[in-house]
Amino acid sequence: MKINVVYSNLHYDELHFTGKTCVIIDVLRASTVIVTALTNGAREVIPVNTVDFAMKVSGDAFRSQTILAGERNTKKVEGFALGNSPLEYTQEAIAGKSIILYTTNGSKSVVKAKFSENLFVASFNNLSAVANHLIKLNKDAEIICAGTNGGFNYEDAVCAGYLVDKLKKQNKELELSDSANASGVLYKSSSKNILLMLKKTEHGKLLIENGFAEDLKECAKIDISEVVPYYTSGVLKKLDITDTLNKSGNKQNQKNGKEK
């Protein structure tokens, strides 16, 4: 089982991730929002890569059961019901609803990796749940940091390193790429105080300036959810653990059949 960390997907096209097992991380704040929404009872999250497409999808949907959500440059998009703050995604607001989500970095990263065989979303909130499932799958994996505007950001790299650390503790034979090893080093340097690390990052400072300091506290919480968001048929849903295990087993059976 080999783990690689991608610090920016800017130079990759969608086909690069075809057939792979991938994990998207956007700590501040899209992956935290996705985990929070599904934990609090949203039926599904539909990630989109443009505001125009978000509007189109919402126009085709049942409006009473659909919520337009997301941000541009940290602020809620004009006309959308919700922004990109995990504090907005309460049970009262989103239970049973489909959420169409556009964000500057996170939702675009999910869409770019849509041809993956298995595609999950991780944040500090659900790292152990994601790690446990990856170990059960026992497949090579790409941990994709959404980054900031196509570039590296510190918080996603640290979260990736924390995930790598959890995987290493369960699988001593884990093979790590150079970037995965580097993310582990970054995590070790920041592991004593995740919230303080978030406050010191460029994007963390921007969120504080724009009035979202409380969001950082939510994004820094470790393992408060057992939910693993899983991308299937264009939407993110709460993973039924048998979904990917059966999918992998069926593919292996088909492969064995062809070899015979």
C-alpha positions as CSV (number, residue, x, y, z in Angstrom):
1,M,0.0,0.0,0.0
2,K,1.6,3.2,-1.2
3,I,0.5,6.7,-0.2
4,N,1.2,9.9,-2.1
5,V,0.3,13.4,-1.2
6,V,-0.5,15.9,-4.0
7,Y,0.0,19.5,-2.7
8,S,-1.7,21.1,-5.7
9,N,-3.8,19.5,-8.5
10,L,-3.5,22.6,-10.7
11,H,-1.3,20.8,-13.3
12,Y,-3.3,17.6,-13.4
13,D,-6.2,16.9,-15.7
14,E,-9.3,14.9,-14.6
15,L,-8.0,11.7,-16.3
16,H,-4.9,11.6,-14.1
17,F,-7.0,10.3,-11.2
18,T,-8.9,7.7,-13.2
19,G,-9.1,4.4,-11.4
20,K,-7.3,5.6,-8.3
21,T,-8.3,5.9,-4.7
22,C,-8.2,9.5,-3.7
23,V,-8.9,11.6,-0.6
24,I,-9.6,15.4,-0.9
25,I,-8.6,17.7,1.9
26,D,-9.6,21.3,2.2
27,V,-9.4,22.1,5.9
28,L,-10.4,25.7,5.6
29,R,-13.2,25.1,4.9
30,A,-14.9,23.0,2.3
31,S,-14.0,19.5,3.5
32,T,-15.0,20.5,7.0
33,V,-18.3,21.7,5.7
34,I,-18.9,18.5,3.7
35,V,-18.2,16.3,6.8
36,T,-20.4,18.6,9.0
37,A,-23.3,18.6,6.5
38,L,-23.4,14.8,6.1
39,T,-22.9,14.3,9.9
40,N,-25.9,16.6,10.6
41,G,-28.3,14.8,8.2
42,A,-27.9,16.3,4.7
43,R,-29.0,13.8,2.1
44,E,-26.1,14.6,-0.1
45,V,-23.6,17.3,-1.1
46,I,-23.3,18.0,-4.9
47,P,-19.9,19.7,-5.5
48,V,-19.6,21.9,-8.5
49,N,-16.8,23.9,-10.1
50,T,-18.6,27.1,-11.2
51,V,-21.3,29.3,-9.8
52,D,-23.1,29.2,-13.1
53,F,-23.3,25.4,-12.9
54,A,-24.5,25.6,-9.3
55,M,-27.3,27.8,-10.5
56,K,-28.1,25.4,-13.4
57,V,-28.2,22.4,-11.1
58,S,-30.4,24.2,-8.6
59,G,-32.8,25.1,-11.4
60,D,-33.2,21.5,-12.4
61,A,-33.8,20.3,-8.8
62,F,-36.7,20.3,-6.4
63,R,-36.2,23.7,-4.8
64,S,-37.8,22.9,-1.5
65,Q,-35.3,20.1,-1.0
66,T,-32.2,21.8,-2.4
67,I,-29.9,24.4,-0.8
68,L,-27.5,26.5,-2.8
69,A,-24.3,27.0,-0.7
70,G,-20.8,28.2,-1.1
71,E,-18.3,31.1,-1.2
72,R,-16.1,33.3,-3.3
73,N,-13.0,34.6,-1.5
74,T,-14.4,33.5,1.9
75,K,-17.7,35.3,1.5
76,K,-21.1,33.8,0.8
77,V,-22.1,34.0,-2.9
78,E,-24.8,36.5,-3.5
79,G,-28.2,34.8,-3.8
80,F,-27.0,31.6,-2.1
81,A,-28.7,30.3,1.1
82,L,-25.6,29.3,2.9
83,G,-21.9,30.2,2.8
84,N,-18.9,28.0,3.6
85,S,-18.9,28.2,7.4
86,P,-19.4,24.8,9.1
87,L,-21.4,26.6,11.9
88,E,-24.2,27.3,9.4
89,Y,-24.7,23.6,8.6
90,T,-26.9,22.7,11.6
91,Q,-29.4,19.9,11.6
92,E,-32.3,22.4,11.6
93,A,-30.9,24.1,8.4
94,I,-29.9,21.1,6.3
95,A,-31.3,17.8,7.5
96,G,-32.8,15.8,4.6
97,K,-31.7,18.4,2.0
98,S,-29.4,18.2,-1.0
99,I,-26.7,20.8,-0.8
100,I,-25.2,22.2,-4.1
101,L,-21.8,23.4,-3.0
102,Y,-19.4,25.7,-4.8
103,T,-16.2,26.8,-3.2
104,T,-13.0,28.5,-4.4
105,N,-10.8,25.5,-3.9
106,G,-12.5,22.4,-2.3
107,S,-15.5,21.7,-4.5
108,K,-13.3,22.2,-7.6
109,S,-10.8,19.6,-6.3
110,V,-13.6,17.0,-5.8
111,V,-14.9,17.6,-9.4
112,K,-11.4,17.3,-10.8
113,A,-10.9,13.9,-9.2
114,K,-14.4,12.6,-10.2
115,F,-13.0,9.7,-12.3
116,S,-11.4,8.1,-9.3
117,E,-12.4,4.6,-8.5
118,N,-12.8,5.6,-4.9
119,L,-13.1,9.3,-3.8
120,F,-13.4,10.4,-0.2
121,V,-13.3,13.7,1.7
122,A,-11.3,14.2,4.8
123,S,-10.8,17.0,7.4
124,F,-9.4,17.0,10.9
125,N,-13.0,16.2,12.0
126,N,-13.1,12.7,10.5
127,L,-9.4,11.6,10.0
128,S,-9.6,8.4,12.0
129,A,-12.7,7.3,10.1
130,V,-11.1,7.9,6.8
131,A,-7.8,6.2,7.8
132,N,-9.7,3.1,9.1
133,H,-11.5,2.8,5.8
134,L,-8.3,3.2,3.7
135,I,-6.7,0.5,5.7
136,K,-9.6,-1.8,5.0
137,L,-9.5,-1.1,1.3
138,N,-5.7,-1.7,1.3
139,K,-5.2,0.2,-1.9
140,D,-2.6,2.7,-3.0
141,A,-4.0,6.2,-2.4
142,E,-3.5,9.8,-3.4
143,I,-4.2,12.4,-0.8
144,I,-5.1,15.6,-2.7
145,C,-4.7,18.9,-0.9
146,A,-7.0,21.5,-2.4
147,G,-4.6,24.2,-1.6
148,T,-5.2,27.9,-2.3
149,N,-5.9,29.1,-5.8
150,G,-3.9,26.2,-7.2
151,G,-1.0,26.6,-4.9
152,F,0.4,25.0,-1.7
153,N,-1.2,25.8,1.6
154,Y,0.1,24.7,5.0
155,E,-3.1,23.5,6.7
156,D,-4.0,21.0,4.1
157,A,-0.5,19.6,4.1
158,V,-0.5,19.3,7.9
159,C,-3.9,17.5,7.7
160,A,-2.5,15.2,5.0
161,G,0.4,14.5,7.3
162,Y,-1.9,13.6,10.2
163,L,-3.7,11.2,8.0
164,V,-0.4,9.6,6.9
165,D,0.6,9.3,10.5
166,K,-2.6,7.5,11.4
167,L,-2.2,5.1,8.4
168,K,1.4,4.4,9.4
169,K,0.3,3.4,12.9
170,Q,-2.0,0.7,11.5
171,N,0.2,-0.5,8.7
172,K,3.9,-0.7,9.4
173,E,4.6,-1.8,5.8
174,L,3.1,1.4,4.4
175,E,5.2,2.8,1.5
176,L,5.3,6.6,1.4
177,S,6.3,9.0,-1.4
178,D,8.6,11.9,-0.7
179,S,5.6,14.3,-0.5
180,A,3.9,12.0,2.0
181,N,7.0,11.9,4.1
182,A,7.2,15.7,3.9
183,S,3.6,16.1,5.0
184,G,4.3,13.9,8.0
185,V,7.2,16.2,9.0
186,L,4.9,19.2,8.8
187,Y,2.3,17.5,10.9
188,K,4.8,16.6,13.6
189,S,5.9,20.2,13.8
190,S,2.3,21.4,14.3
191,S,0.6,18.5,16.1
192,K,0.7,20.0,19.6
193,N,-1.8,22.8,18.8
194,I,-3.8,22.5,15.6
195,L,-5.9,25.5,16.3
196,L,-2.9,27.7,16.7
197,M,-1.4,26.3,13.5
198,L,-4.6,27.3,11.6
199,K,-4.6,30.8,13.1
200,K,-1.0,31.3,11.8
201,T,-1.7,30.2,8.2
202,E,-2.3,32.7,5.4
203,H,-5.9,31.5,4.9
204,G,-6.5,31.3,8.6
205,K,-5.5,35.0,9.0
206,L,-7.8,35.9,6.1
207,L,-10.8,34.1,7.7
208,I,-10.1,35.9,11.0
209,E,-10.0,39.3,9.2
210,N,-13.3,38.5,7.5
211,G,-15.1,37.6,10.7
212,F,-14.8,33.8,10.6
213,A,-12.5,33.2,13.7
214,E,-15.0,30.8,15.2
215,D,-14.8,28.6,12.1
216,L,-11.2,27.9,12.8
217,K,-12.2,26.3,16.2
218,E,-14.6,24.0,14.3
219,C,-12.1,23.1,11.7
220,A,-9.5,22.2,14.3
221,K,-11.6,19.6,16.1
222,I,-10.1,16.1,15.8
223,D,-12.2,13.0,15.1
224,I,-15.6,14.4,16.2
225,S,-17.3,12.6,13.3
226,E,-17.4,9.0,12.0
227,V,-18.7,10.1,8.7
228,V,-16.7,9.4,5.5
229,P,-18.0,11.4,2.5
230,Y,-17.9,9.2,-0.6
231,Y,-18.3,10.5,-4.1
232,T,-20.7,8.4,-6.3
233,S,-22.7,9.4,-9.4
234,G,-21.9,13.1,-9.1
235,V,-22.7,13.5,-5.4
236,L,-21.1,13.1,-2.0
237,K,-22.9,10.8,0.3
238,K,-22.3,9.3,3.7
239,L,-20.3,6.1,3.1
240,D,-21.9,2.8,3.6
241,I,-18.7,0.8,4.4
242,T,-19.9,-2.1,2.2
243,D,-20.1,0.1,-0.9
244,T,-16.4,0.4,-1.7
245,L,-15.4,-3.0,-0.2
246,N,-18.0,-4.7,-2.4
247,K,-17.0,-2.6,-5.4
248,S,-13.3,-3.5,-5.0
249,G,-14.2,-7.2,-4.5
250,N,-16.4,-7.3,-7.6
251,K,-13.6,-5.7,-9.7
252,Q,-11.1,-8.3,-8.4
253,N,-13.5,-11.1,-9.2
254,Q,-14.0,-9.8,-12.7
255,K,-10.2,-9.6,-13.1
256,N,-9.8,-13.1,-11.9
257,G,-12.5,-14.3,-14.3
258,K,-10.7,-12.7,-17.2
259,E,-7.4,-14.4,-16.2
260,K,-9.0,-17.8,-16.2
